[in-house]
Amino acid sequence: MRIDMEASVSVAVTHLVDGVAAILEGAGVVHEDAHSVASALVTADQEGISSHGVMLVPMYVERLLAGSVSGVAQCEIVSDRDTAVVVDAHQCLGQVSSAFAIDLAATRARRFGISSVAVRNGFHFGTGSRWAGALAQQGLVGIAMSNTRPLMPAPGGAQAVVGNNPLAIAVPSEDGTPLVLDMAMSASAMGKIRLAEARGESIPADWATDEHGAPTTVPAAAIRGMLLPAAGPKGFGLAVMIDLLCGGLASGGVGDAVRPLYGDAANPYGCSHFFLAIDISHFLPLAEFRATVGALSSRIRTSRRAPGVQRLFMPGDISARQAQLNEDVVTLPAKILDQLDRSAQVVGVSFSL
């Protein structure tokens, strides 16, 4: 049966995780890591963050087969000063090195109160919220950030000089679901633009420029061009500082030393990550902090609404709500599923609906 490529298809979450894991394993990723990465990607789709979901699999597979990403985790601690650790990921999948890093950060934070882990020679780690949130679920403040290849110009510039470097901050809450801020420093993520292209949709004019620096609503032109910083100089300035905290502290790639994700698949991406964990109990009882979070959350969610607004949200509320709605089934563009099928064929495994 032919599937309409413009349509959307609902897929069982367990089926999608197993299918993506099989594709990754076929591309050389060890079994346990393949399932971990697949789960992370599908979770992003469940949360409504499809730009970081399974649409990335074909690119992951291409890089795994080209050798710029390692399917075998070889995370190496290259500097250890108790609360400050540097890890060389040796180009393994970012979800794998990030899991290693936050486990290390959590262990050290419980001992010392605060800890930081910088990762070099890394790869795309998916959503920052996954890693910051995982720390918050352990009763810690979690902070995760990463740098990317240059995608944004300086205010007034016409050349990409800094990435749309993401920042995620998560804190434990009274109801057990962490509050999570997760934002890139551009007006929109490049993944959202690629998703719009896959869906045949236009994009807002303030998301990106074409290669000449003129605003565009055409995803293909934006992909060839540049992203625009969120809030102008504010987003740009934060992106610069994140670049330095990640690549600078890790002795890793900074600026254009980070290569394009969708460039030469044989050329390592070379990004860096930075994770910070804070054990709240070293400052005050965790229950007291949770109560403070709960009180502020309640006050904000129940505050006066503007005309026509039905509900107010705290950071992370919308993603958590989407994840609940998509707990068992996720809906994806048929074109994305077709691309997964093609990747499966390349690595010689079955992927069927």
VENVENJO-V417694 format. One line per field, one symbol per residue. ss: DSSP state (A for helix, B for strand, O for the rest). phi: phi as a letter, one per 40 degrees, with the letter a starting at -180 (. if undefined). psi: psi as a letter, one per 20 degrees, with the letter a starting at -180 (. if undefined). A space follows every 50 residues. Layout:
# VENVENJO-V417694
ss = ???
phi = ???
psi = ???
This chain:
# VENVENJO-V417694
ss = OOOOOOOBBBBBAAAAAAAAAAAAAAOOOOAAAAAAAAAAAAAAAAOOOA AAOAAAAAAAAAAAAAOOOBOOOOOBBBBBOOOBBBBBOOOBOAAAAAAA AAAAAAAAAAAAOBBBBBBBBBOOOOOAAAAAAAAAOOOBBBBBBBOOOO OBBOOOOOOBBBOOOOBBBBBOOOOOOOBBBBBOOBOOOAAAAAAAAAAO OOOOOOOBBOOOOOBOOOAAAAAAOBBOBOOOAAAAAAAAAAAAAAAAAA OOOOAAAOOOOOOOOOOOOOBBBBBBBBBAAAOOOAAAAAAAAAAAAAAA AOOOOOOOOOOOOOOOAAAAAAAAAOOOBBBBBAAAAAAAAAAAAAAOOO OOO
phi = .cbccccbbcbcdcccccccccccccchccdccdcccdccccdccccgbc cbccccddcdcdccccgcbccbcbcbcbabbgcbbbbccfgcdccccccc cccccccccccbgaabbbbbfcadbgccccccccccccgbcbbbaabbcd bbccdgcbbcbaccdcbbbbbcbccgcdcbcbaccccacdcccccccccg bcbccccabcccgcdbbcdcccccbbcbccffccccccccccdccccccc fbcbgccccccbcccccdcgcbbabbbbccccbaddcccdcccccccccc cbccbcdgccabbcdgcccccccccbdbbbbbcdcccccccccccccgbc bbc
psi = pppoiirqppppghggggggghgghhjjpqgghghgggggghhgghijmh ijbiiighgggghghijippipplppoipolfiopppoilkrphhghhgg ghggggghhhgihqqqppprlarpjcphhggghhghijkqpppprqqrqp iqrqpirkppiqrloqpppqqqrhjioqpppoqrjrhqqhhhghghghik qrqqijhrraijjpqqjoghhhhicqqqqpkchghgghgghhghhfhghi kbpqcjiprphkcoiioqgkrqqpppppohiigrphhggghggggggggg hjrpqqpiphqqqrpiggghgghghkhhpqpqphhghhhggggghgjkrp oq.
